[in-house]
Amino acid sequence: MSNVKSTHHQKPVGAVPARPALTRQPTAEERRRAQRVLVRMRVLVHLPGKVSVMEGYTHTVSATGAMIILPEGFPSGAKFTLENPKTQQRVEVHVVRPSQINQEGSLVPVEFLSPAPLFWNIFFPPNVN
């Protein structure tokens, strides 16, 4: 009888291999707090201390904010009032990341400072994670 241990490892009987869904990092879509909807809707931006209003459009909207397209970008943390001209409802927002430039203008990601799930006049079903 030999006392030499085998270097070959075997899976225990009944072992289940790890599922990729449990070991990979969640996608950006899965990490999101709210569902996004691709919709082009006119918006108005009211900047603090300025009388003039900036016009822009939404790229995507969610129950917690939006990605908006504006003629100029804003730094992360900038705050302003966003207006939905169809409903004339206004909400305070802040820029969550620096703006990115695309062919239409600056993509500005904003988040509502206080909950406004009906701001876009769209029903967002709750997340089921």
DSSP file (Angstrom, degrees, kcal/mol; ACC not computed):
  #  RESIDUE AA STRUCTURE BP1 BP2  ACC     N-H-->O    O-->H-N    N-H-->O    O-->H-N    TCO  KAPPA ALPHA  PHI   PSI    X-CA   Y-CA   Z-CA
    1    1 A M              0   0    0      0, 0.0     2,-0.3     0, 0.0     0, 0.0   0.000 360.0 360.0 360.0 131.6    0.0    0.0    0.0
    2    2 A S        -     0   0    0      1,-0.1     0, 0.0     2,-0.1     0, 0.0  -0.665 360.0-160.0 -95.1 143.3    1.4    3.4   -1.0
    3    3 A N        +     0   0    0     -2,-0.3     2,-0.4     2,-0.1    -1,-0.1   0.284  56.8 118.9 -97.3   7.7    1.5    6.5    1.1
    4    4 A V        -     0   0    0      1,-0.0     2,-0.3     0, 0.0    -2,-0.1  -0.614  61.1-135.1 -79.2 128.5    1.9    8.8   -1.9
    5    5 A K        -     0   0    0     -2,-0.4     2,-0.2     1,-0.1    -2,-0.1  -0.603  19.8-113.9 -84.3 143.4   -0.9   11.3   -2.3
    6    6 A S        -     0   0    0     -2,-0.3    -1,-0.1     1,-0.1     0, 0.0  -0.548  14.0-155.9 -74.5 137.4   -2.4   11.8   -5.7
    7    7 A T        +     0   0    0     -2,-0.2     2,-0.6     2,-0.1    -1,-0.1   0.468  68.5 100.1 -89.2  -3.1   -1.9   15.3   -7.2
    8    8 A H        -     0   0    0      1,-0.0     2,-0.4     2,-0.0    -2,-0.1  -0.744  65.4-150.3 -87.0 122.2   -4.9   14.8   -9.5
    9    9 A H        -     0   0    0     -2,-0.6     2,-0.4     0, 0.0    -2,-0.1  -0.773   9.3-162.1 -95.5 134.6   -8.0   16.6   -8.0
   10   10 A Q        -     0   0    0     -2,-0.4     3,-0.1     3,-0.0    -2,-0.0  -0.872  24.7-109.6-112.6 148.4  -11.4   15.2   -8.6
   11   11 A K        -     0   0    0     -2,-0.4     3,-0.1     1,-0.1     4,-0.0  -0.525  42.7-105.5 -70.4 140.4  -14.7   17.1   -8.2
   12   12 A P    >   -     0   0    0      0, 0.0     3,-2.0     0, 0.0    -1,-0.1  -0.326  47.5 -87.6 -61.5 150.5  -16.7   15.8   -5.3
   13   13 A V  T 3  S+     0   0    0      1,-0.3    -3,-0.0    -3,-0.1     0, 0.0  -0.384 116.0  18.4 -60.8 132.9  -19.7   13.7   -6.3
   14   14 A G  T 3  S+     0   0    0      1,-0.3    -1,-0.3    -3,-0.1     2,-0.1   0.490  86.4 153.6  84.4   2.5  -22.7   15.9   -7.0
   15   15 A A    <   -     0   0    0     -3,-2.0    -1,-0.3     1,-0.1    -4,-0.1  -0.426  34.5-145.8 -67.4 139.0  -20.6   19.1   -7.4
   16   16 A V        -     0   0    0     -2,-0.1     3,-0.1     3,-0.0    -1,-0.1  -0.913  17.8-119.4-107.2 128.5  -22.3   21.7   -9.5
   17   17 A P        -     0   0    0      0, 0.0     2,-0.1     0, 0.0    -1,-0.0  -0.318  40.2 -92.8 -63.8 149.8  -20.1   23.9  -11.7
   18   18 A A        -     0   0    0      1,-0.1     3,-0.0     2,-0.0     5,-0.0  -0.375  39.8-124.6 -62.2 136.7  -20.3   27.7  -11.0
   19   19 A R    >>  -     0   0    0      1,-0.1     3,-1.7    -3,-0.1     4,-0.9  -0.706   9.7-133.8 -85.3 133.8  -22.8   29.4  -13.2
   20   20 A P  H >> S+     0   0    0      0, 0.0     4,-2.0     0, 0.0     3,-0.6   0.837 103.7  64.3 -55.3 -34.3  -21.4   32.3  -15.2
   21   21 A A  H 34 S+     0   0    0      1,-0.2    -3,-0.0     2,-0.2    -2,-0.0   0.776 105.8  45.0 -62.4 -25.0  -24.3   34.5  -14.2
   22   22 A L  H <4 S+     0   0    0     -3,-1.7    -1,-0.2     1,-0.1    -4,-0.0   0.669 116.7  42.9 -92.4 -17.2  -23.2   34.3  -10.6
   23   23 A T  H << S+     0   0    0     -4,-0.9    -2,-0.2    -3,-0.6    -1,-0.1   0.664  96.1  83.7-104.2 -18.4  -19.5   34.9  -11.2
   24   24 A R  S  < S-     0   0    0     -4,-2.0     3,-0.1     1,-0.1     0, 0.0  -0.436  86.3 -99.7 -84.4 160.9  -19.5   37.8  -13.7
   25   25 A Q        -     0   0    0     -2,-0.1    -1,-0.1     1,-0.1    -2,-0.1  -0.514  46.7-100.7 -72.3 144.5  -19.9   41.4  -12.9
   26   26 A P        -     0   0    0      0, 0.0    -1,-0.1     0, 0.0     2,-0.0  -0.371  39.3-114.0 -65.9 146.9  -23.4   42.9  -13.4
   27   27 A T     >  -     0   0    0      1,-0.1     4,-1.9    -3,-0.1     5,-0.2  -0.295  27.5-104.9 -73.6 165.4  -23.9   44.8  -16.6
   28   28 A A  H  > S+     0   0    0      1,-0.2     4,-1.4     2,-0.2    -1,-0.1   0.887 124.0  54.8 -57.4 -39.3  -24.6   48.6  -16.5
   29   29 A E  H  4 S+     0   0    0      1,-0.2    -1,-0.2     2,-0.2     3,-0.1   0.887 109.1  46.8 -62.2 -39.2  -28.2   47.8  -17.4
   30   30 A E  H  4 S+     0   0    0      1,-0.2    -1,-0.2    -3,-0.2    -2,-0.2   0.802 111.2  51.6 -74.0 -29.0  -28.4   45.4  -14.4
   31   31 A R  H  < S+     0   0    0     -4,-1.9    -1,-0.2    -5,-0.0    -2,-0.2   0.723  85.6 110.6 -78.7 -22.1  -26.8   48.0  -12.0
   32   32 A R     <  -     0   0    0     -4,-1.4     3,-0.1    -5,-0.2    -5,-0.0  -0.202  62.2-147.9 -57.5 141.1  -29.2   50.7  -13.0
   33   33 A R  S    S+     0   0    0      1,-0.1     2,-0.3     2,-0.0    94,-0.2   0.748  81.0  30.4 -79.5 -24.0  -31.7   51.8  -10.4
   34   34 A A  S    S-     0   0    0     92,-0.1    -1,-0.1    93,-0.0     2,-0.1  -0.979  86.8-103.9-139.8 148.2  -34.3   52.7  -12.9
   35   35 A Q        -     0   0    0     -2,-0.3    28,-0.5    90,-0.3     2,-0.4  -0.427  36.5-138.3 -67.2 140.4  -35.4   51.5  -16.3
   36   36 A R        -     0   0    0     26,-0.1     2,-0.4    -2,-0.1    26,-0.2  -0.818  11.5-159.3-104.5 144.5  -34.4   53.8  -19.2
   37   37 A V  E     -A   61   0A   0     24,-2.8    24,-2.4    -2,-0.4     2,-0.8  -0.987  17.9-131.9-124.3 128.8  -36.6   54.7  -22.2
   38   38 A L  E     +A   60   0A   0     -2,-0.4     2,-0.3    22,-0.2    22,-0.2  -0.695  49.0 145.2 -78.8 112.2  -35.3   56.0  -25.4
   39   39 A V        -     0   0    0     20,-0.9     2,-0.7    -2,-0.8    -2,-0.1  -0.980  45.0-139.5-153.0 136.1  -37.4   59.0  -26.2
   40   40 A R        +     0   0    0     -2,-0.3     2,-0.4    17,-0.1    19,-0.1  -0.875  37.6 158.7-100.6 113.0  -36.8   62.3  -27.9
   41   41 A M        -     0   0    0     -2,-0.7    17,-2.0    17,-0.2     2,-0.1  -0.997  42.3-111.4-137.4 135.8  -38.7   65.0  -26.0
   42   42 A R  E     -B   57   0A   0     -2,-0.4     2,-0.3    15,-0.2    44,-0.3  -0.433  38.6-177.8 -67.9 138.6  -38.1   68.8  -25.9
   43   43 A V  E     -B   56   0A   0     13,-2.6    13,-2.5    41,-0.2     2,-0.4  -0.951  18.5-141.6-134.4 156.4  -36.8   70.2  -22.6
   44   44 A L  E     -BC  55  83A   0     39,-2.1    39,-3.0    -2,-0.3     2,-0.5  -0.962  10.8-150.4-118.9 137.9  -36.0   73.6  -21.3
   45   45 A V  E     -BC  54  82A   0      9,-3.2     9,-2.4    -2,-0.4     2,-0.7  -0.937   4.8-163.7-112.0 123.6  -33.1   74.3  -19.0
   46   46 A H  E     -BC  53  81A   0     35,-3.0    35,-2.4    -2,-0.5     7,-0.1  -0.925  12.8-155.9-107.1 112.6  -33.3   77.2  -16.5
   47   47 A L    >   -     0   0    0     -2,-0.7     3,-1.9     5,-0.6    33,-0.1  -0.671  27.6 -99.3 -90.6 141.9  -29.9   78.2  -15.2
   48   48 A P  T 3  S+     0   0    0      0, 0.0    -1,-0.1     0, 0.0     3,-0.1  -0.349 106.6   8.8 -59.2 132.1  -29.5   79.9  -11.8
   49   49 A G  T 3  S+     0   0    0      1,-0.2     2,-0.4    -2,-0.1    -2,-0.0   0.495 106.2 107.5  78.5   3.8  -29.1   83.6  -12.2
   50   50 A K    <   -     0   0    0     -3,-1.9    -1,-0.2     1,-0.1    -3,-0.1  -0.940  51.9-162.3-118.0 138.1  -29.8   83.7  -16.0
   51   51 A V  S    S+     0   0    0     -2,-0.4    -1,-0.1    -3,-0.1    -2,-0.0   0.856  70.4  83.6 -82.2 -37.5  -33.0   85.0  -17.6
   52   52 A S  S    S-     0   0    0      1,-0.1    -5,-0.6    -6,-0.0     2,-0.4  -0.322  73.3-137.2 -69.7 150.7  -32.5   83.2  -20.9
   53   53 A V  E     -B   46   0A   0     -7,-0.1     2,-0.4    -2,-0.0    -7,-0.2  -0.886   8.2-138.2-110.6 137.9  -33.7   79.6  -21.2
   54   54 A M  E     -B   45   0A   0     -9,-2.4    -9,-3.2    -2,-0.4     2,-0.4  -0.803  16.3-144.4 -95.9 135.8  -31.6   76.9  -23.0
   55   55 A E  E     +B   44   0A   0     -2,-0.4     2,-0.3   -11,-0.2   -11,-0.2  -0.804  31.1 147.7-101.3 142.0  -33.5   74.4  -25.2
   56   56 A G  E     -B   43   0A   0    -13,-2.5   -13,-2.6    -2,-0.4     2,-0.3  -0.846  33.7-119.9-152.0-171.3  -32.6   70.8  -25.5
   57   57 A Y  E     -BD  42  69A   0     12,-1.9    12,-3.8   -15,-0.3   -15,-0.2  -0.961  25.1-110.4-138.7 153.9  -33.9   67.3  -26.1
   58   58 A T  E     - D   0  68A   0    -17,-2.0    10,-0.3    -2,-0.3   -17,-0.2  -0.576  19.8-175.5 -81.4 150.1  -33.9   64.1  -24.2
   59   59 A H  E    S-     0   0A   0      8,-3.4   -20,-0.9     1,-0.6     2,-0.3   0.734  78.6  -6.1-102.8 -54.7  -31.9   61.1  -25.4
   60   60 A T  E     -AD  38  67A   0      7,-1.3     7,-2.7   -22,-0.2    -1,-0.6  -0.976  68.6-159.4-137.3 152.4  -33.1   58.7  -22.7
   61   61 A V  E     +AD  37  66A   0    -24,-2.4   -24,-2.8    -2,-0.3     2,-0.3  -0.922   9.8 176.4-129.2 157.1  -35.4   59.2  -19.7
   62   62 A S  E >   - D   0  65A   0      3,-2.5     3,-0.6    -2,-0.3   -26,-0.1  -0.894  48.7 -95.6-145.8 176.0  -35.9   57.3  -16.5
   63   63 A A  T 3  S+     0   0    0    -28,-0.5    53,-0.7    -2,-0.3    56,-0.2   0.665 125.0  42.3 -69.4 -15.2  -38.0   57.7  -13.3
   64   64 A T  T 3  S-     0   0    0      1,-0.1    48,-2.6    51,-0.1     2,-0.3   0.441 127.7 -53.2-112.1  -1.8  -34.9   59.2  -11.6
   65   65 A G  E <   -DE  62 111A   0     -3,-0.6    -3,-2.5    46,-0.3     2,-0.3  -0.964  54.4-110.3 165.1-148.2  -33.5   61.5  -14.4
   66   66 A A  E     -DE  61 110A   0     44,-2.3    44,-3.1    -2,-0.3     2,-0.6  -0.987  18.3-113.0-168.8 166.3  -32.4   61.6  -18.0
   67   67 A M  E     -DE  60 109A   0     -7,-2.7    -8,-3.4    -2,-0.3    -7,-1.3  -0.988  45.9-170.2-108.4 117.0  -29.6   61.9  -20.5
   68   68 A I  E     -DE  58 108A   0     40,-2.8    40,-3.6    -2,-0.6     2,-0.6  -0.830  21.2-135.0-114.9 152.0  -30.3   65.2  -22.3
   69   69 A I  E     +DE  57 107A   0    -12,-3.8   -12,-1.9    -2,-0.3    38,-0.2  -0.914  33.3 170.2-105.7 119.7  -28.8   66.7  -25.4
   70   70 A L  E     - E   0 106A   0     36,-2.4    36,-3.2    -2,-0.6   -14,-0.1  -0.860  46.6-113.8-127.5 160.4  -27.9   70.4  -25.0
   71   71 A P  S    S+     0   0    0      0, 0.0     2,-0.3     0, 0.0   -15,-0.1   0.758 103.0  27.2 -65.6 -23.2  -25.9   73.0  -27.0
   72   72 A E  S    S-     0   0    0     34,-0.1     2,-0.1    33,-0.1    34,-0.1  -0.965  82.2-118.6-138.3 156.3  -23.3   73.1  -24.3
   73   73 A G        -     0   0    0     -2,-0.3    35,-0.1    26,-0.1    -4,-0.0  -0.355  18.2-146.9 -89.4 170.5  -22.0   70.8  -21.6
   74   74 A F        -     0   0    0     23,-0.1    25,-1.2    -2,-0.1     3,-0.1  -0.974  21.1-109.3-135.6 149.1  -21.9   71.1  -17.9
   75   75 A P    >   -     0   0    0      0, 0.0     3,-1.9     0, 0.0    20,-0.3  -0.382  48.7 -83.8 -74.7 158.1  -19.5   69.9  -15.2
   76   76 A S  T 3  S+     0   0    0      1,-0.2    20,-0.2    20,-0.1     3,-0.1  -0.355 117.7  27.0 -56.6 135.1  -20.3   67.1  -12.9
   77   77 A G  T 3  S+     0   0    0     18,-3.1    -1,-0.2     1,-0.3    19,-0.1   0.228  83.0 142.3  94.5 -14.6  -22.3   68.4   -9.9
   78   78 A A    <   -     0   0    0     -3,-1.9    17,-2.5    16,-0.1     2,-0.4  -0.328  37.5-150.6 -61.1 142.0  -23.8   71.4  -11.7
   79   79 A K  E     + F   0  94A   0     15,-0.2     2,-0.3    -3,-0.1    15,-0.2  -0.927  27.1 144.7-119.4 142.1  -27.4   72.1  -10.7
   80   80 A F  E     - F   0  93A   0     13,-1.7    13,-2.8    -2,-0.4     2,-0.5  -0.956  47.3 -93.4-159.0 175.0  -30.3   73.6  -12.7
   81   81 A T  E     -CF  46  92A   0    -35,-2.4   -35,-3.0    -2,-0.3     2,-0.4  -0.858  31.8-156.5-101.0 130.5  -34.0   73.4  -13.2
   82   82 A L  E     -CF  45  91A   0      9,-3.1     9,-2.3    -2,-0.5     2,-0.4  -0.896   8.7-160.1-106.7 133.4  -35.3   71.2  -16.0
   83   83 A E  E     -CF  44  90A   0    -39,-3.0   -39,-2.1    -2,-0.4     7,-0.2  -0.939  17.0-148.2-118.4 136.9  -38.7   71.9  -17.5
   84   84 A N  E >>> - F   0  89A   0      5,-2.6     4,-2.4    -2,-0.4     3,-0.8  -0.886  16.3-161.2 -94.5 103.0  -41.0   69.6  -19.4
   85   85 A P  T 345S+     0   0    0      0, 0.0    -1,-0.1     0, 0.0   -42,-0.1   0.736  84.4  61.8 -64.8 -21.5  -42.7   72.2  -21.7
   86   86 A K  T 345S+     0   0    0    -44,-0.3   -43,-0.0     1,-0.2    -2,-0.0   0.896 123.0  19.9 -68.3 -38.6  -45.6   69.8  -22.5
   87   87 A T  T <45S-     0   0    0     -3,-0.8    -1,-0.2     2,-0.2     3,-0.1   0.549  96.7-133.0-104.7 -11.3  -46.7   69.7  -18.9
   88   88 A Q  T  <5 +     0   0    0     -4,-2.4     2,-0.3     1,-0.3    -2,-0.0   0.655  56.3 147.7  61.4  18.7  -44.9   72.9  -17.7
   89   89 A Q  E   < -F   84   0A   0     -5,-0.8    -5,-2.6    30,-0.2     2,-0.4  -0.618  32.3-157.4 -81.4 142.2  -43.7   70.9  -14.8
   90   90 A R  E     -F   83   0A   0     -2,-0.3     2,-0.3    -7,-0.2    -7,-0.2  -0.922  11.4-178.1-122.4 147.9  -40.2   71.8  -13.4
   91   91 A V  E     -F   82   0A   0     -9,-2.3    -9,-3.1    -2,-0.4     2,-0.4  -0.998  28.3-118.9-144.2 143.7  -37.8   69.8  -11.4
   92   92 A E  E     +F   81   0A   0     -2,-0.3    21,-2.7   -11,-0.2    22,-0.5  -0.670  40.2 177.0 -81.4 134.8  -34.4   70.5   -9.9
   93   93 A V  E     -FG  80 112A   0    -13,-2.8   -13,-1.7    -2,-0.4     2,-0.3  -0.875  20.0-150.4-132.1 164.2  -31.6   68.3  -11.3
   94   94 A H  E     -FG  79 111A   0     17,-1.9    17,-2.2    -2,-0.3     2,-0.4  -0.986  28.7-109.9-134.5 151.5  -27.8   67.9  -10.9
   95   95 A V  E     - G   0 110A   0    -17,-2.5   -18,-3.1    -2,-0.3    15,-0.2  -0.649  26.0-167.3 -79.8 125.3  -25.3   66.6  -13.5
   96   96 A V        +     0   0    0     13,-2.4    -1,-0.1    -2,-0.4    14,-0.1   0.754  69.0  11.8 -90.0 -25.3  -24.0   63.2  -12.4
   97   97 A R  S    S-     0   0    0     12,-0.6    -1,-0.2   -22,-0.1   -23,-0.1  -0.959  95.7 -79.7-143.1 158.8  -21.0   62.8  -14.7
   98   98 A P        -     0   0    0      0, 0.0    -2,-0.1     0, 0.0     9,-0.0  -0.285  58.5 -99.2 -57.9 147.2  -19.2   65.2  -17.0
   99   99 A S        -     0   0    0    -25,-1.2     2,-0.4     9,-0.1     9,-0.2  -0.269  31.5-144.5 -66.2 152.8  -20.9   65.8  -20.4
  100  100 A Q  E     -H  107   0A   0      7,-1.9     7,-4.1    -3,-0.1     2,-0.4  -0.940  13.9-126.2-118.2 145.3  -19.8   64.0  -23.5
  101  101 A I  E     +H  106   0A   0     -2,-0.4     2,-0.2     5,-0.2     5,-0.2  -0.729  34.0 164.5 -91.0 135.7  -19.9   65.5  -27.0
  102  102 A N  E >   -H  105   0A   0      3,-3.3     3,-1.0    -2,-0.4     0, 0.0  -0.784  55.9 -82.5-134.1-174.6  -21.7   63.8  -29.8
  103  103 A Q  T 3  S+     0   0    0      1,-0.2     3,-0.1    -2,-0.2    -2,-0.0   0.723 127.4  48.5 -65.4 -20.7  -22.8   65.0  -33.3
  104  104 A E  T 3  S-     0   0    0      1,-0.2     2,-0.3   -34,-0.0    -1,-0.2   0.635 123.2 -87.6 -93.3 -14.9  -26.0   66.6  -31.9
  105  105 A G  E <  S- H   0 102A   0     -3,-1.0    -3,-3.3   -36,-0.0     2,-0.5  -0.997  75.5 -14.6 146.3-144.7  -24.4   68.5  -29.0
  106  106 A S  E     -EH  70 101A   0    -36,-3.2   -36,-2.4    -2,-0.3     2,-0.7  -0.850  52.0-141.0-100.5 128.7  -23.4   67.7  -25.4
  107  107 A L  E     -EH  69 100A   0     -7,-4.1    -7,-1.9    -2,-0.5   -38,-0.2  -0.800  24.2-170.7 -85.8 116.4  -24.9   64.6  -23.8
  108  108 A V  E     -E   68   0A   0    -40,-3.6   -40,-2.8    -2,-0.7     2,-0.6  -0.933  12.4-150.7-116.9 112.4  -25.6   65.6  -20.2
  109  109 A P  E     -E   67   0A   0      0, 0.0   -13,-2.4     0, 0.0   -12,-0.6  -0.721  24.1-179.3 -84.5 120.5  -26.6   63.0  -17.7
  110  110 A V  E     -EG  66  95A   0    -44,-3.1   -44,-2.3    -2,-0.6     2,-0.4  -0.877  16.8-159.5-122.4 153.3  -28.9   64.4  -15.0
  111  111 A E  E     -EG  65  94A   0    -17,-2.2   -17,-1.9    -2,-0.3   -46,-0.3  -0.984  29.4-109.4-128.8 139.8  -30.6   63.1  -11.9
  112  112 A F  E     - G   0  93A   0    -48,-2.6   -19,-0.3    -2,-0.4     4,-0.0  -0.425  16.8-143.6 -65.5 139.9  -33.6   64.5  -10.1
  113  113 A L  S    S+     0   0    0    -21,-2.7    -1,-0.1     1,-0.2   -20,-0.1   0.795  90.0  22.0 -75.8 -28.0  -32.7   66.0   -6.7
  114  114 A S  S    S-     0   0    0    -22,-0.5    -1,-0.2   -50,-0.0   -22,-0.0  -0.973 108.0 -79.2-134.1 152.3  -36.0   64.8   -5.3
  115  115 A P        +     0   0    0      0, 0.0   -51,-0.1     0, 0.0    -2,-0.1  -0.193  49.6 162.7 -54.6 133.3  -38.2   62.0   -6.6
  116  116 A A    >   +     0   0    0    -53,-0.7     3,-2.0    -4,-0.0     4,-0.3  -0.398   2.8 162.3-146.7  60.9  -40.4   63.0   -9.7
  117  117 A P  T 3  S+     0   0    0      0, 0.0     5,-0.3     0, 0.0     3,-0.3   0.694  77.7  48.5 -62.4 -19.0  -41.5   59.6  -11.2
  118  118 A L  T >  S+     0   0    0      1,-0.2     3,-1.4     3,-0.1   -55,-0.1   0.375  79.1 103.0-100.4   4.5  -44.3   61.3  -13.2
  119  119 A F  T <  S+     0   0    0     -3,-2.0   -30,-0.2     1,-0.3    -1,-0.2   0.862  84.6  44.1 -55.8 -39.9  -42.2   64.2  -14.6
  120  120 A W  T 3  S-     0   0    0     -4,-0.3    -1,-0.3    -3,-0.3    -2,-0.1   0.521 107.4-123.0 -85.3  -5.0  -41.9   62.6  -18.1
  121  121 A N  S <  S+     0   0    0     -3,-1.4     2,-0.4     1,-0.3    -2,-0.1   0.856  75.1 121.2  63.5  34.2  -45.5   61.6  -18.2
  122  122 A I        -     0   0    0     -5,-0.3     2,-0.6   -60,-0.1    -1,-0.3  -0.982  65.0-126.4-128.0 138.3  -44.4   58.0  -18.7
  123  123 A F        -     0   0    0     -2,-0.4    -5,-0.1    -3,-0.1   -60,-0.0  -0.775  22.7-163.4 -86.9 122.5  -45.3   55.0  -16.5
  124  124 A F        -     0   0    0     -2,-0.6     3,-0.1    -7,-0.2   -62,-0.0  -0.929  15.1-135.8-106.0 115.3  -42.1   53.2  -15.4
  125  125 A P        -     0   0    0      0, 0.0   -90,-0.3     0, 0.0     3,-0.1  -0.347  35.2 -94.0 -64.7 152.3  -42.8   49.7  -14.0
  126  126 A P        -     0   0    0      0, 0.0     2,-0.2     0, 0.0   -92,-0.1  -0.305  43.4-100.7 -66.0 151.5  -40.9   48.9  -10.8
  127  127 A N        -     0   0    0    -94,-0.2     2,-0.5    -3,-0.1   -94,-0.0  -0.493  28.4-158.0 -69.6 139.3  -37.6   47.1  -11.1
  128  128 A V              0   0    0     -2,-0.2    -1,-0.1     1,-0.1     0, 0.0  -0.781 360.0 360.0-120.0  85.7  -37.8   43.3  -10.4
  129  129 A N              0   0    0     -2,-0.5    -1,-0.1     0, 0.0    -2,-0.0   0.390 360.0 360.0-107.2 360.0  -34.2   42.3   -9.4
